Amino acid sequence: MEEDQWQPPIEKGRARKIVPVALVIFLIIAVGMVITIGVKGGFEPAPTPTPLPTPTPSPTPIVTMSCEIARDSIQPALDAYHAEHGEWPTADGQPGDIDWEKLVPAFMDTTPSNDARCDWRVNSDPEGEVCVPNRC
């Protein structure tokens, strides 16, 4: 054997077995650190975000209809119904309480919003005029 060559104290066969085992141990430690630290990094848990207060929704405004606006939308519907059917849109076809199912949706888009307070009627004197016995 030449004196210039240095021989490791471990045999070549044993060295080949130790290197893969060392790599496996290194990988296990590295994976353990990644799991411990977490994907985002750091040893501290991620802070919990402060929830923002949710605004209180604005209440839906109640559309109030004046008597004049309601009257002006009901009268043409009464006239059109009477012209087409020869009677008034009431339970018996005579002047009286308006039957909204006969007017909506064919002659009006919707029942006036103030109908519960106003009790709209077809007047008998003068006949066919829209009237309201209770002031809205």
Stockholm file with secondary structure:
# STOCKHOLM 1.0

chainA/1-136         MEEDQWQPPIEKGRARKIVPVALVIFLIIAVGMVITIGVKGGFEPAPTPTPLPTPTPSPTPIVTMSCEIARDSIQPALDAYHAEHGEWPTADGQPGDIDWEKLVPAFMDTTPSNDARCDWRVNSDPEGEVCVPNRC
#=GR chainA/1-136 SS CCSSSCCCSSCHHHHHHHHHHHHHHHHHHHHHHHHHHCSSCSSSCCCCCCCCCCCCCCCCCCCCCCHHHHHHHHHHHHHHHHHHHSSCSBSSSSSSBBCHHHHTTTTCSSCCTTHHHHCCEEEETTEEEEECSSCC
#=GC SS_cons         CCSSSCCCSSCHHHHHHHHHHHHHHHHHHHHHHHHHHCSSCSSSCCCCCCCCCCCCCCCCCCCCCCHHHHHHHHHHHHHHHHHHHSSCSBSSSSSSBBCHHHHTTTTCSSCCTTHHHHCCEEEETTEEEEECSSCC
//
